[in-house]
Amino acid sequence: MTMGKEPEDVVVVSALRTPICKARRGALRNVTPDDLLCAVLRSTLSSTGLSPALLGDVAAGSYAGPARMAALRAGIPASVPLHAINRQCASGLQAVASVAAAIAAGHISIGIAAGVESMSCGGGASPAEMPPCNLNEILAHPLAAECLVPMGMTAENVAERYGVTRLEQDRMAASSHAKALAAQAGGRFSDEIVPITLEDGAQVTADDGPRKDSTLERLAALPAVFKEGGTVTAGSSSQVSDGAAAVLLMSRRTAEALGLRPLGTLRSYRVVGVQPEEMGIGPAAAVPAALDAAGVDMQSVDIFELNEAFAAQAVYCVKKLGIPEEKLNPNGGAIALGHPLGCTGARQVATLLHELRRSKKRFGVVTMCIGTGMGAAALFEADYE
């Protein structure tokens, strides 16, 4: 398979993230979203030496967050615009795709795609946090009403309808923690994590979600939390978390002119719709669409960063797509690392591109399900020179 390096390719030259920490009880619980985003934006600019005045736009994925204020605090001039993006759990990845599209269309030359969420500060996806809506009309429309099904119940739906067992879910959860712990022990996150300095001067340098005691035996003892007699537990669900990530994009031509080395090239991006009440199957439809768009087959993909919103839906997608275990989330996923909603997609891009470079692999996919019934997927090709 040949994919030449063209001057107009949209490339990633920096992909950084903060540590991902447990919401309300983790190390970042008192750090505001603007502080998180500001830190990763500052590090993006300082590590690349890029003049912030060269930025054409900043896109920030988040359920809700003061992104413009964070950008200004990071030293990005007022003349550089910013727009907020909300595609729920795909917000961070949508930000990457939106900035890439603007570069490809010639609207801007350089842009930052970011994602941030402080679920300690209230960022979340519960119906109680939705804006006002005409509930009577929504409930009268069966498909629209499905959008109100709690996320945990959509996972139970997938498990029941597609035969995902409790044991399969617990095995995925245990594997996620084991992989994340091994990655931490091996220093595999060091190139992507930006330390956060707390008010007392202490530094947060590592994710605090991975747990040594998340063994198959302990996971098997947990009760179902969303449905009586169900199979989805707190241990097989993604963690509620805080964090931010930022991805710097530009054309290959611009990167060469600025003396910046690309990490990877965005080859395709696709979003698809699925039934809202089984939203977790979204990646199973989105990944083939993204690969078809790039002319790449499943066997050619070396790493799949598949967001583990729930083990139930992740197991289904892995089986449906035929993803080998050794290619799946080699450094752990959201069950161990956490899922700060608007941040996750950008975090996955950072983790993927650094792992592709470290392992000298070529193609990687970032994918996730999206509440209300969608799936998103992007294909990246690593750059080594």
One Martini backbone bead per residue (centre of mass of N, CA, C, O) as a GRO file, in nm:
protein
  385
    1MET     BB    1   0.093   0.039   0.026
    2THR     BB    2   0.056   0.372  -0.111
    3MET     BB    3   0.161   0.685   0.061
    4GLY     BB    4   0.235   0.981  -0.005
    5LYS     BB    5   0.422   1.277   0.056
    6GLU     BB    6   0.249   1.569   0.073
    7PRO     BB    7   0.243   1.909   0.106
    8GLU     BB    8  -0.090   1.901   0.175
    9ASP     BB    9  -0.075   1.754   0.410
   10VAL     BB   10  -0.214   1.680   0.720
   11VAL     BB   11  -0.034   1.747   1.017
   12VAL     BB   12   0.119   1.637   1.314
   13VAL     BB   13   0.347   1.810   1.555
   14SER     BB   14   0.154   1.792   1.816
   15ALA     BB   15   0.080   1.578   2.120
   16LEU     BB   16  -0.089   1.663   2.416
   17ARG     BB   17  -0.126   1.600   2.780
   18THR     BB   18  -0.266   1.547   3.057
   19PRO     BB   19  -0.342   1.414   3.313
   20ILE     BB   20  -0.564   1.156   3.421
   21CYS     BB   21  -0.826   1.212   3.659
   22LYS     BB   22  -1.025   1.173   3.910
   23ALA     BB   23  -1.324   1.266   3.985
   24ARG     BB   24  -1.357   1.436   4.304
   25ARG     BB   25  -1.065   1.252   4.400
   26GLY     BB   26  -0.841   1.362   4.245
   27ALA     BB   27  -0.567   1.567   4.166
   28LEU     BB   28  -0.777   1.760   3.967
   29ARG     BB   29  -1.043   1.855   4.124
   30ASN     BB   30  -0.933   2.180   4.162
   31VAL     BB   31  -0.909   2.208   3.852
   32THR     BB   32  -0.976   2.401   3.604
   33PRO     BB   33  -1.038   2.403   3.271
   34ASP     BB   34  -0.854   2.647   3.201
   35ASP     BB   35  -0.601   2.532   3.333
   36LEU     BB   36  -0.574   2.276   3.168
   37LEU     BB   37  -0.571   2.407   2.884
   38CYS     BB   38  -0.345   2.611   2.926
   39ALA     BB   39  -0.116   2.408   2.979
   40VAL     BB   40  -0.128   2.260   2.697
   41LEU     BB   41  -0.092   2.510   2.520
   42ARG     BB   42   0.178   2.607   2.627
   43SER     BB   43   0.334   2.345   2.561
   44THR     BB   44   0.288   2.350   2.261
   45LEU     BB   45   0.439   2.617   2.208
   46SER     BB   46   0.713   2.561   2.359
   47SER     BB   47   0.794   2.283   2.216
   48THR     BB   48   0.786   2.425   1.912
   49GLY     BB   49   0.822   2.751   1.888
   50LEU     BB   50   0.556   2.875   1.823
   51SER     BB   51   0.392   3.136   1.708
   52PRO     BB   52   0.077   3.232   1.798
   53ALA     BB   53   0.026   3.429   1.549
   54LEU     BB   54   0.007   3.177   1.333
   55LEU     BB   55  -0.264   3.119   1.413
   56GLY     BB   56  -0.594   3.063   1.278
   57ASP     BB   57  -0.703   2.845   1.497
   58VAL     BB   58  -0.921   2.726   1.766
   59ALA     BB   59  -1.027   2.403   1.880
   60ALA     BB   60  -1.271   2.314   2.140
   61GLY     BB   61  -1.346   2.035   2.314
   62SER     BB   62  -1.669   2.037   2.490
   63TYR     BB   63  -1.932   2.060   2.690
   64ALA     BB   64  -1.793   2.279   2.895
   65GLY     BB   65  -1.588   2.579   2.846
   66PRO     BB   66  -1.327   2.834   2.888
   67ALA     BB   67  -1.143   2.849   2.614
   68ARG     BB   68  -1.073   3.142   2.545
   69MET     BB   69  -0.936   3.210   2.814
   70ALA     BB   70  -0.715   2.995   2.794
   71ALA     BB   71  -0.582   3.100   2.536
   72LEU     BB   72  -0.503   3.379   2.642
   73ARG     BB   73  -0.334   3.274   2.885
   74ALA     BB   74  -0.128   3.113   2.683
   75GLY     BB   75  -0.061   3.358   2.453
   76ILE     BB   76  -0.290   3.394   2.268
   77PRO     BB   77  -0.402   3.608   2.065
   78ALA     BB   78  -0.688   3.792   1.999
   79SER     BB   79  -0.661   3.743   1.678
   80VAL     BB   80  -0.719   3.450   1.761
   81PRO     BB   81  -0.947   3.231   1.714
   82LEU     BB   82  -1.241   3.052   1.857
   83HIS     BB   83  -1.398   2.721   1.880
   84ALA     BB   84  -1.656   2.533   1.991
   85ILE     BB   85  -1.702   2.175   2.053
   86ASN     BB   86  -1.996   1.936   2.025
   87ARG     BB   87  -1.956   1.565   2.013
   88GLN     BB   88  -1.917   1.478   2.275
   89CYS     BB   89  -1.706   1.209   2.289
   90ALA     BB   90  -1.587   1.347   1.997
   91SER     BB   91  -1.480   1.640   2.034
   92GLY     BB   92  -1.168   1.612   2.010
   93LEU     BB   93  -1.174   1.478   1.725
   94GLN     BB   94  -1.341   1.694   1.583
   95ALA     BB   95  -1.133   1.916   1.616
   96VAL     BB   96  -0.921   1.786   1.438
   97ALA     BB   97  -1.098   1.766   1.180
   98SER     BB   98  -1.170   2.069   1.155
   99VAL     BB   99  -0.884   2.179   1.127
  100ALA     BB  100  -0.802   2.005   0.887
  101ALA     BB  101  -1.021   2.111   0.693
  102ALA     BB  102  -0.930   2.409   0.699
  103ILE     BB  103  -0.653   2.354   0.581
  104ALA     BB  104  -0.739   2.203   0.318
  105ALA     BB  105  -0.922   2.463   0.226
  106GLY     BB  106  -0.750   2.737   0.309
  107HIS     BB  107  -0.845   2.899   0.570
  108ILE     BB  108  -0.586   2.781   0.707
  109SER     BB  109  -0.253   2.688   0.825
  110ILE     BB  110  -0.294   2.690   1.146
  111GLY     BB  111  -0.386   2.461   1.424
  112ILE     BB  112  -0.576   2.395   1.722
  113ALA     BB  113  -0.668   2.091   1.883
  114ALA     BB  114  -0.897   2.049   2.152
  115GLY     BB  115  -0.951   1.911   2.492
  116VAL     BB  116  -1.195   1.944   2.769
  117GLU     BB  117  -1.247   1.815   3.118
  118SER     BB  118  -1.437   1.880   3.423
  119MET     BB  119  -1.612   1.659   3.619
  120SER     BB  120  -1.578   1.807   3.891
  121CYS     BB  121  -1.722   2.081   3.759
  122GLY     BB  122  -1.980   1.926   3.584
  123GLY     BB  123  -1.904   1.762   3.356
  124GLY     BB  124  -2.158   1.600   3.146
  125ALA     BB  125  -2.429   1.340   3.037
  126SER     BB  126  -2.677   1.402   3.181
  127PRO     BB  127  -3.004   1.490   3.160
  128ALA     BB  128  -2.976   1.723   3.381
  129GLU     BB  129  -2.752   1.876   3.175
  130MET     BB  130  -2.954   1.958   2.984
  131PRO     BB  131  -3.117   2.146   2.798
  132PRO     BB  132  -3.395   2.267   2.724
  133CYS     BB  133  -3.696   2.078   2.629
  134ASN     BB  134  -3.950   1.910   2.443
  135LEU     BB  135  -4.051   1.642   2.604
  136ASN     BB  136  -4.323   1.558   2.482
  137GLU     BB  137  -4.224   1.536   2.185
  138ILE     BB  138  -3.993   1.340   2.232
  139LEU     BB  139  -4.167   1.107   2.363
  140ALA     BB  140  -4.350   1.084   2.093
  141HIS     BB  141  -4.064   1.003   1.971
  142PRO     BB  142  -3.901   0.717   1.973
  143LEU     BB  143  -3.616   0.797   1.865
  144ALA     BB  144  -3.575   1.051   2.036
  145ALA     BB  145  -3.617   0.908   2.314
  146GLU     BB  146  -3.351   0.739   2.306
  147CYS     BB  147  -3.161   0.984   2.389
  148LEU     BB  148  -3.253   0.939   2.710
  149VAL     BB  149  -3.090   0.703   2.750
  150PRO     BB  150  -2.885   0.583   2.953
  151MET     BB  151  -2.569   0.483   2.906
  152GLY     BB  152  -2.579   0.219   3.072
  153MET     BB  153  -2.826   0.104   2.914
  154THR     BB  154  -2.691   0.086   2.638
  155ALA     BB  155  -2.493  -0.130   2.733
  156GLU     BB  156  -2.703  -0.340   2.809
  157ASN     BB  157  -2.823  -0.365   2.529
  158VAL     BB  158  -2.571  -0.474   2.389
  159ALA     BB  159  -2.525  -0.722   2.564
  160GLU     BB  160  -2.805  -0.856   2.510
  161ARG     BB  161  -2.824  -0.842   2.186
  162TYR     BB  162  -2.495  -0.950   2.143
  163GLY     BB  163  -2.371  -1.145   2.366
  164VAL     BB  164  -2.232  -1.002   2.614
  165THR     BB  165  -2.049  -1.096   2.869
  166ARG     BB  166  -1.935  -1.060   3.183
  167LEU     BB  167  -1.656  -1.185   3.137
  168GLU     BB  168  -1.572  -1.011   2.897
  169GLN     BB  169  -1.584  -0.743   3.048
  170ASP     BB  170  -1.383  -0.810   3.278
  171ARG     BB  171  -1.144  -0.873   3.097
  172MET     BB  172  -1.118  -0.594   2.971
  173ALA     BB  173  -1.075  -0.436   3.232
  174ALA     BB  174  -0.822  -0.584   3.331
  175SER     BB  175  -0.654  -0.524   3.077
  176SER     BB  176  -0.654  -0.217   3.091
  177HIS     BB  177  -0.499  -0.195   3.359
  178ALA     BB  178  -0.250  -0.362   3.283
  179LYS     BB  179  -0.158  -0.185   3.047
  180ALA     BB  180  -0.136   0.086   3.196
  181LEU     BB  181   0.071  -0.004   3.408
  182ALA     BB  182   0.290  -0.086   3.204
  183ALA     BB  183   0.317   0.192   3.072
  184GLN     BB  184   0.403   0.343   3.324
  185ALA     BB  185   0.653   0.166   3.396
  186GLY     BB  186   0.776   0.226   3.089
  187GLY     BB  187   0.726   0.538   3.006
  188ARG     BB  188   0.498   0.575   2.762
  189PHE     BB  189   0.380   0.881   2.858
  190SER     BB  190   0.611   1.102   2.865
  191ASP     BB  191   0.565   1.249   2.573
  192GLU     BB  192   0.244   1.343   2.640
  193ILE     BB  193   0.285   1.465   2.926
  194VAL     BB  194   0.163   1.739   3.119
  195PRO     BB  195   0.227   1.897   3.385
  196ILE     BB  196   0.058   1.983   3.694
  197THR     BB  197   0.028   2.270   3.892
  198LEU     BB  198  -0.049   2.331   4.201
  199GLU     BB  199  -0.111   2.555   4.450
  200ASP     BB  200   0.115   2.398   4.643
  201GLY     BB  201   0.334   2.293   4.403
  202ALA     BB  202   0.242   2.042   4.313
  203GLN     BB  203   0.282   1.761   4.092
  204VAL     BB  204   0.113   1.630   3.807
  205THR     BB  205   0.234   1.330   3.612
  206ALA     BB  206  -0.011   1.117   3.645
  207ASP     BB  207  -0.223   0.881   3.620
  208ASP     BB  208  -0.495   0.767   3.863
  209GLY     BB  209  -0.670   0.513   3.751
  210PRO     BB  210  -0.490   0.286   3.770
  211ARG     BB  211  -0.530  -0.058   3.905
  212LYS     BB  212  -0.400  -0.331   4.073
  213ASP     BB  213  -0.694  -0.446   4.191
  214SER     BB  214  -0.809  -0.504   3.887
  215THR     BB  215  -0.921  -0.794   3.891
  216LEU     BB  216  -1.110  -1.048   3.792
  217GLU     BB  217  -1.212  -1.121   4.076
  218ARG     BB  218  -1.303  -0.835   4.170
  219LEU     BB  219  -1.489  -0.771   3.931
  220ALA     BB  220  -1.686  -1.019   3.975
  221ALA     BB  221  -1.798  -0.887   4.262
  222LEU     BB  222  -1.954  -0.681   4.122
  223PRO     BB  223  -2.226  -0.497   4.074
  224ALA     BB  224  -2.479  -0.400   3.913
  225VAL     BB  225  -2.582  -0.045   3.818
  226PHE     BB  226  -2.830  -0.024   3.582
  227LYS     BB  227  -2.943  -0.331   3.628
  228GLU     BB  228  -3.129  -0.577   3.717
  229GLY     BB  229  -2.935  -0.843   3.620
  230GLY     BB  230  -2.696  -0.732   3.504
  231THR     BB  231  -2.343  -0.664   3.359
  232VAL     BB  232  -2.287  -0.369   3.438
  233THR     BB  233  -2.018  -0.203   3.590
  234ALA     BB  234  -1.798   0.005   3.732
  235GLY     BB  235  -1.548  -0.172   3.629
  236SER     BB  236  -1.680  -0.172   3.310
  237SER     BB  237  -1.641   0.137   3.323
  238SER     BB  238  -1.575   0.440   3.276
  239GLN     BB  239  -1.414   0.706   3.401
  240VAL     BB  240  -1.451   0.984   3.585
  241SER     BB  241  -1.288   1.286   3.452
  242ASP     BB  242  -0.980   1.477   3.418
  243GLY     BB  243  -0.881   1.685   3.126
  244ALA     BB  244  -0.628   1.753   2.862
  245ALA     BB  245  -0.580   1.838   2.504
  246ALA     BB  246  -0.335   1.888   2.224
  247VAL     BB  247  -0.335   1.965   1.861
  248LEU     BB  248  -0.099   2.028   1.607
  249LEU     BB  249  -0.172   2.176   1.286
  250MET     BB  250  -0.055   2.123   0.940
  251SER     BB  251   0.112   2.139   0.675
  252ARG     BB  252   0.386   2.001   0.544
  253ARG     BB  253   0.497   2.259   0.423
  254THR     BB  254   0.488   2.425   0.686
  255ALA     BB  255   0.662   2.242   0.861
  256GLU     BB  256   0.917   2.266   0.689
  257ALA     BB  257   0.942   2.579   0.707
  258LEU     BB  258   0.955   2.555   1.043
  259GLY     BB  259   1.108   2.287   1.139
  260LEU     BB  260   0.883   2.060   1.175
  261ARG     BB  261   0.804   1.744   1.304
  262PRO     BB  262   0.612   1.499   1.223
  263LEU     BB  263   0.399   1.249   1.361
  264GLY     BB  264   0.143   1.275   1.158
  265THR     BB  265  -0.130   1.170   0.938
  266LEU     BB  266  -0.436   1.259   0.821
  267ARG     BB  267  -0.646   1.041   0.622
  268SER     BB  268  -0.924   1.011   0.796
  269TYR     BB  269  -1.290   1.089   0.847
  270ARG     BB  270  -1.574   0.954   1.038
  271VAL     BB  271  -1.936   0.978   1.072
  272VAL     BB  272  -2.200   0.795   1.233
  273GLY     BB  273  -2.518   0.645   1.255
  274VAL     BB  274  -2.722   0.516   1.525
  275GLN     BB  275  -2.889   0.378   1.756
  276PRO     BB  276  -2.933   0.530   2.054
  277GLU     BB  277  -2.986   0.262   2.246
  278GLU     BB  278  -2.693   0.158   2.082
  279MET     BB  279  -2.436   0.355   2.065
  280GLY     BB  280  -2.180   0.156   2.112
  281ILE     BB  281  -2.165   0.056   1.795
  282GLY     BB  282  -2.035   0.288   1.627
  283PRO     BB  283  -1.739   0.185   1.555
  284ALA     BB  284  -1.834  -0.053   1.365
  285ALA     BB  285  -1.915   0.172   1.143
  286ALA     BB  286  -1.679   0.389   1.134
  287VAL     BB  287  -1.421   0.235   1.060
  288PRO     BB  288  -1.490   0.137   0.771
  289ALA     BB  289  -1.538   0.424   0.661
  290ALA     BB  290  -1.249   0.534   0.707
  291LEU     BB  291  -1.096   0.314   0.548
  292ASP     BB  292  -1.238   0.347   0.275
  293ALA     BB  293  -1.154   0.648   0.232
  294ALA     BB  294  -0.830   0.548   0.230
  295GLY     BB  295  -0.772   0.249   0.128
  296VAL     BB  296  -0.781   0.070   0.398
  297ASP     BB  297  -0.725  -0.211   0.576
  298MET     BB  298  -0.749  -0.378   0.868
  299GLN     BB  299  -0.466  -0.529   0.851
  300SER     BB  300  -0.298  -0.245   0.831
  301VAL     BB  301  -0.364  -0.197   1.119
  302ASP     BB  302  -0.180  -0.159   1.425
  303ILE     BB  303  -0.374   0.052   1.589
  304PHE     BB  304  -0.643   0.064   1.836
  305GLU     BB  305  -0.822   0.346   1.962
  306LEU     BB  306  -1.070   0.238   2.178
  307ASN     BB  307  -1.321   0.351   2.346
  308GLU     BB  308  -1.407   0.265   2.692
  309ALA     BB  309  -1.698   0.329   2.797
  310PHE     BB  310  -1.772   0.019   2.766
  311ALA     BB  311  -1.716  -0.308   2.759
  312ALA     BB  312  -1.962  -0.401   2.604
  313GLN     BB  313  -1.912  -0.225   2.343
  314ALA     BB  314  -1.614  -0.295   2.295
  315VAL     BB  315  -1.644  -0.596   2.255
  316TYR     BB  316  -1.831  -0.585   2.017
  317CYS     BB  317  -1.643  -0.422   1.825
  318VAL     BB  318  -1.406  -0.616   1.825
  319LYS     BB  319  -1.564  -0.856   1.705
  320LYS     BB  320  -1.685  -0.720   1.452
  321LEU     BB  321  -1.389  -0.619   1.343
  322GLY     BB  322  -1.142  -0.806   1.426
  323ILE     BB  323  -0.959  -0.730   1.673
  324PRO     BB  324  -0.667  -0.774   1.793
  325GLU     BB  325  -0.539  -0.765   2.103
  326GLU     BB  326  -0.248  -0.641   2.023
  327LYS     BB  327  -0.407  -0.374   1.883
  328LEU     BB  328  -0.549  -0.298   2.156
  329ASN     BB  329  -0.487  -0.073   2.362
  330PRO     BB  330  -0.169  -0.098   2.464
  331ASN     BB  331  -0.215   0.144   2.712
  332GLY     BB  332  -0.496   0.144   2.742
  333GLY     BB  333  -0.809   0.273   2.862
  334ALA     BB  334  -1.090   0.424   3.001
  335ILE     BB  335  -1.115   0.226   3.239
  336ALA     BB  336  -0.825   0.321   3.346
  337LEU     BB  337  -0.775   0.631   3.257
  338GLY     BB  338  -1.032   0.761   3.140
  339HIS     BB  339  -1.333   0.999   3.057
  340PRO     BB  340  -1.296   1.304   2.941
  341LEU     BB  341  -1.506   1.381   2.719
  342GLY     BB  342  -1.378   1.627   2.541
  343CYS     BB  343  -1.077   1.498   2.552
  344THR     BB  344  -1.042   1.203   2.448
  345GLY     BB  345  -0.979   1.226   2.141
  346ALA     BB  346  -0.712   1.387   2.181
  347ARG     BB  347  -0.580   1.181   2.366
  348GLN     BB  348  -0.575   0.947   2.164
  349VAL     BB  349  -0.392   1.083   1.959
  350ALA     BB  350  -0.148   1.111   2.139
  351THR     BB  351  -0.114   0.812   2.211
  352LEU     BB  352  -0.094   0.700   1.926
  353LEU     BB  353   0.147   0.862   1.798
  354HIS     BB  354   0.359   0.783   2.013
  355GLU     BB  355   0.327   0.474   1.974
  356LEU     BB  356   0.398   0.453   1.677
  357ARG     BB  357   0.684   0.561   1.714
  358ARG     BB  358   0.790   0.368   1.932
  359SER     BB  359   0.697   0.096   1.752
  360LYS     BB  360   0.715   0.140   1.442
  361LYS     BB  361   0.443   0.213   1.320
  362ARG     BB  362   0.188   0.320   1.088
  363PHE     BB  363  -0.118   0.250   1.160
  364GLY     BB  364  -0.404   0.437   1.306
  365VAL     BB  365  -0.694   0.427   1.526
  366VAL     BB  366  -0.963   0.644   1.615
  367THR     BB  367  -1.236   0.556   1.845
  368MET     BB  368  -1.600   0.617   1.910
  369CYS     BB  369  -1.866   0.660   2.090
  370ILE     BB  370  -2.198   0.835   2.086
  371GLY     BB  371  -2.419   1.002   2.218
  372THR     BB  372  -2.736   0.943   2.048
  373GLY     BB  373  -2.602   0.779   1.800
  374MET     BB  374  -2.269   0.734   1.740
  375GLY     BB  375  -1.967   0.734   1.529
  376ALA     BB  376  -1.604   0.761   1.535
  377ALA     BB  377  -1.325   0.795   1.287
  378ALA     BB  378  -0.959   0.779   1.256
  379LEU     BB  379  -0.681   0.801   1.030
  380PHE     BB  380  -0.334   0.731   1.085
  381GLU     BB  381   0.002   0.827   0.986
  382ALA     BB  382   0.316   0.783   1.040
  383ASP     BB  383   0.609   0.977   1.128
  384TYR     BB  384   0.978   0.954   1.129
  385GLU     BB  385   1.148   1.205   1.000
   0.00000   0.00000   0.00000
